[in-house]
Amino acid sequence: MKYRLATILAREGVAADKTVVIGINLANPVSQFHIVYESTNVGSTITNGHVAKCITRIELVDGSDVLFSLTGKKCQALDFYHQFKEPANLNVYLNGMNCEQVFNVNFGRYLWDPIYAFDPAKFINPQLKITIDLNGGGMASVAGFISVYANIFDEKEISPAGFLMAKEVVDYPMASAGHEYVDLPTDFPIRKLLIRSQTEGTGNEYLIDTVKLSEDNDRKIPFNLTMFEILRNICGWSKPFIEDLIVPAGAPSIDWYCTPCYWPTLGVAPWQGEAEEHIGTVYAGDGGKGQLYVESTGGNWIVHVQGYSPHGVIDIPFGLQDDPTDWYDVSALGSLRLDIKARSGRSSSDTVQVFLQQLRNYA
């Protein structure tokens, strides 16, 4: 068998907040880590938000060397922009059932990329660390399950030249019409620049005004655009993120949480085994939060959502994404700085995170 799905951590229960530490003792290169978290729902309201919030950090480290470090939400957003398909999430928010979230950590340009993969043999003591907050999202959960798998090269012999690394650069609170200057690293070529701004109930374009990238103190300005201009461009080349949510009804309304944060379009229908004279409508969705309105309490509903900016993340790809020679070579720069200007009226309750996908060669 040339390729294989290996079990790194068999499904185990989680009954308290914890960090799961897994030693990576594989002999084969890894194309992708595949992490599944199941949150067991309690009650009939989605009190804590999107279940992806239960995974507060996914890290791949080798001693003090951090090779990958993102929250669950940022990991899912990067995975979508990387593969342009949704993870196999089961968004079932019903009492007693598990809401399942998938987090893929990709090391190649595509699954089974023979040139770029994570090779454990190149490191001394690689470890995968997954931090879980039981009720960080979902329905007041007090239990869950975690499973970890790896898509590995088995009988196919490869000698990867390097791997794709992803890490957060900054996480900061906004200020009304304020500028935030972010110095970006220039140690590795950059494949993707990603910016996350998510305030539930508010679209990205009402959080960030402009984004400017400057080389060597404005010697060259690769771009200087409004958030609306960036989002409109993304909608032109990216497919929408599409998902379905199963949620309970509550009179007169119940909040639900989705992955798309920009321009979500919605549909709703009863999710039950017989026809009833229920009337339900859905509304909002900007920033990943919407409402279901019903005439009377009872019944379950399916909400169909499609939109852009998963978990409030925008992707700025540098170069043709399959051609490493076309990515952003920043090694010759003295400085590389982002200038992110907030919209008027924003406050410290609104936050922004900047993270990168970079190429890290083994030699």
C-alpha positions, 0 to 999 in steps of 0.5 A: 500500500503506497498510502495509508491512514494511520491512527495516532490517537484512538478515540478517547473520552474527554471529561475535563479541559486538558492538553493532549500531548502525542509523541510523533514516532512515525517512521513515514512522512506525513502528508496531513494530520486529521483531528476529530473532536466531538462535543456532546450537547447538553440542553436545548440552546447553543449557549457557547457558540461554534463547536470549533471554539472547543479546540483552543490550540493545535501545535506541532513542536520539536522541543522549543521549535514551533512548527505549527500553531493555530486555534481550531477556527484558524486551522479550519479556515486555513484548511478550506483555503488550502483545499477549497473544500469543507471538512467533514463536519457533522453540525448536529446541535441536538441534546445528547448528540455529538457535534463533530468537528474536523481539523486538518493540518496540511503539510503539502500543496495537496494531499499526497504531495511527494515534494512537501511533507512532514518528515518526523525523522528530520526532528528530535522529539516532535509532539502534537499538542491539542488543547481542549476547552470542553464548553468553549463552544457548543451546548454547555458540554461537559464531555467530548471525544478526541481522535487523531489520524495521519495520512502517511506515505507507506510503501511509496518512498519519498524524500520531501524537500520541506513542508508547509508551516503555519503560525500566528504572528499577532493577536490584538484588540482593536481601537476605533479607527486605530492603526495596528502595525504588524512586523511580519517575519522574513525568515521563510518564503510566504505562501499565504497571508491570512487575517482573521477578524470575527465579531459575532453578528458583524461582517468583516467589512464593518470591522477592518477599514484598510489593509496595507502591506509595505516593504522596507518602509514603503519602498514598495507597497504590494497592496493597499486595499479596503476590506470590502475590496479584498472580500469582493475579490475573494468572492470572485476566485474562491468557492463559497463555504457551504454547510448544514446545521441541525438545530432545535427550535425555541420560542420565539427564537434561538441563536445558531452559529455558522462558519461563513462570516461574510455575506451568508445566504440562508435556507431553513426547513423542518428536520423531522419525520412528519409534516407539521404546520410549523413556520420558521425563518432564519435571519442574519449570519454575519460574523458567524451568528444568526437566529431561527424564529419559530411560531411555537416551541418544538421540532428540529430544523435544518439551516443551510448556510453558504458564504465567505470568510470562514471563521472571519478569515480572509486569505491573501495568496502569494503567487501560483499556489502550486509553484513554490518558485512563485511564492513570496520570497521575503529573504532579501527584505529589510522589513515587511510590515502590515498596517491594519486600520480599524473601522470607526466605532470598533473597541477592544472587544473586537480582535484581529489575528494575523497568521502565515503559511510559510515554506520551510525547507529541510536543507 
